[in-house]
Amino acid sequence: MTSNPILFTETSIGKLALKNRLAVAPMTRISASAEGLASDDMTRYYARFARGGYGLLITEGVYPDVRHSQGYLYQPGIGNDAQARAWRKVIEGVHAEGAKIFIQLMHAGALSQGSHWSTETIGPSAVQPVGEQMSFYRGKGAYPIPREITPDEITQLIQDFADAAARAKAVGFDGIEIHGANGYILDQFLTAYSNQREDRYGGATENRVRLLVEVSQAVRHAVGPEFPVGIRISQGKVNDFVYKWGNGVDDASVIFGNLGKAGLDYIHVTEYDATQPGFGTGPALVELAKRYAGLPIIANGQLEEPAKAAALLATGTVDVIALGKGALADRDWPQKVLRNEPLTEFDNALLQPLAHIKPSEI
């Protein structure tokens, strides 16, 4: 009998019932075809997590259009019908093992470091991203300076998210997660130093969160009122781990308050440690998300220890625990916790020299 039964209680996101409160967090694995088609390795990879007992799987970031959204070579997409159809075998494999699967829609924007479709990058402003490209995703050196996205292109970007969501629903996904975190294009709009626009999408926090709200509303309209839709939010980024919102709790109230009214079913908050204060002192970001959005919260960040994850759930602040490194280390994490068996420590060598799916994972 498990020592942490709350992890295995049923819950729901929107109208969708989940058998437990354990999710696999989205993790880029660059194992699709060059054209962005989901592969057989991906089918086996996702089914393996489902077989291990996770109630919900959230895919790696999937690019929504075949223009500027791809972030990494061999990243999967859902920007056309061929890419959408390739996901069916993944979805069927997960469903056969008794789990649900959400697709995460991700537009890389200025952080694109490899694309089959474009040689330029776009962002809210022509500001070079901080940091350097990630070598284990085939990147090298500084990020290029992006071209500033035009108002017409913003309109198209919103439509692209909506169209991708409709394709995802049509091929059998159980829900949509919009990637508004980790430094990708929606987060670039949210971040003051990468967004220097002077139009309705720049300046005050209310303006910088506007695109996230409009994408959320468009996706909701595309999939209808009953289909689960959420958004992932973070402060830190893949190229700037320590970034914090400049106005602290005031920013949190604006960002989560606006997202709470955008037609979403949940917010997925990812921090280095989900239990730590969001701004040095005071509440954790998950607590602020719950307070100001009033939605179910998925928490991600240093929650691989079962007792820690269970304690966070017991506070009522969060509703689902998402594991990244813990899931990679232990595809049977839920089953092991149920049986009170020892867990495997994460070995970073798994992601070296490239972060693609290894034979041992499938």
C-alpha positions in Angstrom: 0.0 0.0 0.0 1.4 3.4 -1.0 2.5 5.8 1.7 1.2 8.7 -0.4 -2.4 7.8 -1.5 -3.4 11.3 -2.5 -1.2 11.0 -5.6 -3.5 8.3 -6.8 -6.9 9.9 -6.2 -9.0 10.7 -9.3 -9.4 14.2 -10.5 -10.6 16.1 -13.6 -9.5 18.9 -15.9 -12.5 20.5 -17.4 -14.8 17.6 -18.4 -12.0 15.1 -18.7 -11.6 12.6 -15.9 -8.0 11.5 -14.9 -7.3 8.3 -13.0 -4.6 9.9 -10.9 -2.8 13.1 -10.2 0.4 12.3 -12.0 1.4 13.7 -15.3 4.5 13.5 -17.5 5.7 17.0 -18.2 6.5 18.2 -21.7 10.2 17.5 -22.7 11.7 18.2 -26.1 13.2 15.0 -27.5 14.0 15.8 -31.2 13.0 12.3 -32.5 10.6 13.1 -35.3 11.4 13.0 -39.0 13.0 16.0 -40.6 9.6 17.1 -41.9 8.1 17.0 -38.4 6.3 13.6 -38.5 5.9 11.7 -35.3 8.0 8.6 -35.4 7.7 5.0 -34.3 10.2 5.7 -31.5 7.9 8.4 -30.2 5.0 6.0 -30.3 6.9 3.5 -28.1 8.3 6.3 -25.9 4.9 7.8 -24.9 3.2 4.4 -24.6 5.9 3.4 -22.1 5.0 6.3 -19.7 1.4 5.3 -20.0 2.2 1.7 -19.2 4.1 2.9 -16.1 1.0 4.3 -14.6 0.9 8.1 -15.4 -2.6 9.3 -15.8 -1.8 12.2 -18.1 1.0 12.7 -20.7 1.7 16.1 -22.0 3.7 15.9 -25.3 6.9 17.7 -26.0 6.5 21.1 -27.6 4.9 20.6 -31.0 5.2 23.4 -33.5 1.8 24.7 -34.8 2.7 26.1 -38.3 5.2 25.4 -41.1 6.5 29.0 -41.3 8.4 30.3 -38.3 7.3 28.2 -35.2 9.7 25.3 -35.3 12.4 25.5 -32.6 14.6 22.5 -33.1 15.6 20.2 -36.0 13.7 16.9 -35.8 11.0 18.5 -33.6 7.5 17.2 -34.3 4.9 19.5 -35.7 1.1 19.7 -36.3 1.2 22.5 -38.9 -0.3 20.5 -41.7 -2.5 17.4 -42.2 0.4 15.0 -42.7 1.9 16.0 -39.4 -1.4 15.6 -37.7 -2.1 12.1 -39.1 1.3 11.0 -37.9 0.3 11.6 -34.3 -2.6 9.0 -34.5 -0.3 6.1 -33.7 1.1 7.9 -30.7 -2.3 8.7 -29.3 -3.6 5.2 -29.9 -0.6 3.7 -28.1 -1.2 5.9 -25.1 -4.9 5.2 -25.0 -4.3 1.4 -25.2 -2.3 1.7 -22.0 -5.1 3.6 -20.2 -3.7 7.1 -20.1 -4.8 10.5 -21.5 -2.6 12.6 -23.7 -2.5 16.4 -24.3 -0.6 18.1 -27.1 1.6 21.1 -26.2 1.6 23.7 -28.9 4.9 25.6 -29.0 6.0 28.5 -31.2 9.7 29.0 -30.6 9.9 32.5 -32.0 13.3 34.1 -31.4 14.6 31.0 -29.7 14.4 28.9 -32.8 17.8 27.2 -33.4 16.8 24.9 -36.2 14.0 24.8 -38.7 13.1 22.7 -41.8 10.8 25.6 -43.0 12.6 28.9 -42.4 16.0 30.5 -42.3 14.9 33.5 -40.2 13.6 33.9 -36.7 10.8 36.2 -35.5 10.0 37.7 -32.1 8.1 40.5 -30.5 11.0 42.9 -31.1 14.4 42.8 -32.9 16.3 42.0 -29.6 18.9 39.3 -29.5 18.0 36.6 -27.0 20.4 36.2 -24.0 22.4 33.1 -23.6 23.5 30.5 -26.2 21.8 27.8 -28.2 21.6 24.4 -26.6 24.1 21.8 -28.0 22.0 18.8 -27.0 19.3 20.1 -29.4 21.9 20.6 -32.2 22.4 24.3 -31.5 25.6 26.2 -31.4 26.6 29.8 -30.5 24.5 32.9 -29.9 20.9 33.2 -31.0 20.4 35.3 -34.1 18.6 38.7 -33.8 15.0 38.0 -34.7 12.9 40.1 -37.1 10.1 41.9 -35.4 6.8 40.3 -36.0 4.2 42.5 -37.8 0.6 43.1 -36.7 -0.7 41.0 -39.6 1.7 38.2 -38.6 0.4 38.3 -35.0 -3.1 37.8 -36.4 -1.8 34.8 -38.4 0.1 33.4 -35.4 -3.2 33.4 -33.4 -5.0 31.6 -36.2 -2.1 29.1 -36.5 -2.5 28.1 -32.9 -6.3 27.7 -33.4 -5.9 25.7 -36.5 -3.3 23.4 -34.9 -5.6 22.9 -31.9 -8.4 21.9 -34.3 -6.2 19.4 -36.0 -5.1 17.9 -32.7 -8.7 17.4 -31.6 -9.6 15.8 -34.9 -6.8 13.2 -34.7 -7.7 12.2 -31.1 -5.8 14.1 -28.6 -7.5 14.5 -25.2 -6.6 18.2 -24.7 -4.5 21.1 -25.6 -1.7 22.8 -23.7 -0.5 26.2 -25.0 3.2 26.8 -24.4 3.4 30.2 -22.8 6.5 29.5 -20.8 10.3 28.9 -20.9 11.3 31.8 -23.2 9.3 30.8 -26.3 7.3 33.3 -28.3 4.4 33.8 -26.0 6.7 34.2 -23.1 8.9 36.6 -25.2 5.8 38.8 -25.5 5.3 38.5 -21.7 8.9 39.4 -20.9 9.8 43.1 -20.7 13.3 42.9 -22.0 12.4 40.9 -25.1 9.2 42.9 -25.8 10.0 46.5 -26.6 6.9 47.1 -28.7 4.9 50.3 -28.5 1.6 48.9 -29.8 -1.2 47.1 -27.9 1.1 44.1 -27.3 3.9 46.0 -25.6 4.5 48.2 -22.5 2.4 47.5 -19.4 2.0 43.9 -18.2 -1.7 44.0 -19.2 -0.5 44.6 -22.8 2.3 42.0 -22.7 -0.1 39.2 -21.5 -2.6 40.1 -24.3 -1.2 37.7 -26.9 -1.4 34.8 -24.4 -5.0 35.7 -23.7 -5.9 36.0 -27.4 -4.3 32.7 -28.3 -6.1 31.0 -25.4 -9.4 32.5 -26.6 -8.8 31.5 -30.2 -7.9 27.9 -29.2 -11.0 27.7 -27.0 -13.1 28.8 -29.9 -11.5 26.3 -32.3 -12.1 23.2 -30.1 -15.4 24.2 -28.4 -16.4 24.6 -24.8 -16.0 20.9 -23.7 -12.5 20.2 -24.8 -9.7 20.7 -22.2 -7.4 23.7 -22.9 -4.6 24.9 -20.6 -1.5 27.0 -20.7 2.0 26.6 -19.3 3.6 29.6 -17.5 7.0 30.1 -16.1 9.4 32.9 -15.1 12.7 31.2 -15.9 13.6 30.3 -19.5 15.7 27.8 -21.3 18.1 30.6 -22.1 17.6 32.6 -18.8 17.1 30.3 -15.8 17.0 33.0 -13.1 14.6 35.5 -14.7 11.8 36.8 -12.4 8.9 39.1 -13.3 9.9 42.7 -12.6 6.8 43.6 -10.5 6.6 40.4 -8.5 3.1 39.7 -7.0 1.6 42.6 -8.9 2.6 41.0 -12.2 1.4 37.6 -11.0 -2.0 39.1 -10.2 -2.3 40.7 -13.7 -1.0 37.7 -15.6 -2.9 35.0 -13.8 -6.0 37.2 -13.4 -6.2 37.7 -17.2 -5.5 34.1 -18.0 -8.2 33.1 -15.5 -10.8 34.9 -17.7 -9.5 33.6 -21.0 -11.6 30.4 -21.3 -8.9 28.0 -20.0 -9.4 24.9 -17.9 -6.0 24.9 -16.2 -2.7 26.6 -15.7 0.5 24.6 -15.7 3.2 26.4 -13.6 6.8 25.4 -14.0 9.5 26.7 -11.7 12.9 25.3 -10.7 11.2 24.2 -7.4 7.5 24.5 -7.4 7.3 24.7 -3.6 9.7 27.7 -3.2 8.6 31.4 -3.0 8.0 32.9 -6.4 9.9 36.1 -5.6 12.5 35.4 -3.0 9.9 35.5 -0.1 6.2 35.0 0.1 4.0 32.6 -1.8 5.1 30.1 -4.4 4.1 30.9 -7.9 1.6 27.9 -7.9 -0.2 29.5 -5.0 -0.4 32.9 -6.8 -1.7 31.1 -9.9 -4.5 29.5 -7.9 -5.3 32.7 -6.0 -5.6 34.9 -9.1 -6.7 32.5 -11.8 -9.0 30.4 -9.8 -8.3 27.4 -12.1 -7.0 23.9 -11.6 -3.2 24.0 -11.3 -0.6 21.6 -12.6 2.8 22.0 -10.8 6.2 21.1 -12.2 9.6 21.5 -10.6 11.6 19.3 -8.2 8.7 17.2 -7.2 10.2 13.8 -7.9 10.2 12.9 -4.1 6.7 11.3 -3.5 6.2 12.8 -0.1 7.0 16.3 -1.3 4.6 15.9 -4.2 1.9 14.5 -2.0 2.4 17.3 0.6 1.9 20.0 -2.1 -1.3 18.3 -3.3 -2.6 18.1 0.2 -2.4 21.9 0.5 -5.1 22.2 -2.1 -2.9 24.7 -4.0 -2.3 22.3 -6.9 -4.4 19.6 -8.6 -1.9 17.6 -10.6 1.9 16.9 -10.3 3.9 16.9 -13.5 7.3 15.1 -13.5 10.1 15.8 -16.0 13.4 14.4 -14.9 11.6 12.1 -12.5 9.6 10.6 -15.3 12.7 10.2 -17.5 14.6 8.5 -14.7 11.6 6.2 -13.8 9.0 5.5 -16.5 7.5 3.3 -13.8 7.5 6.0 -11.1 3.7 5.7 -10.4 3.9 1.9 -10.1 7.0 2.0 -7.9 5.4 4.6 -5.6 2.2 2.5 -5.3 4.4 -0.4 -4.2 6.7 1.7 -2.0 9.7 0.6 -4.1 12.9 2.6 -4.4 13.1 5.1 -7.2 15.8 5.6 -9.8 17.9 8.8 -9.7 18.0 10.9 -12.8 21.2 10.6 -14.8 21.9 13.6 -17.1 23.9 11.3 -19.4 20.5 10.3 -20.8 20.3 13.6 -22.6 23.9 13.5 -24.0 25.3 14.1 -26.5 21.8 14.7 -28.0 18.5 14.7 -26.2 16.8 12.3 -28.7 15.0 9.2 -27.5 17.4 6.4 -26.6 16.8 2.7 -27.1 16.7 2.2 -23.4 13.6 4.4 -23.1 11.4 2.4 -25.4 
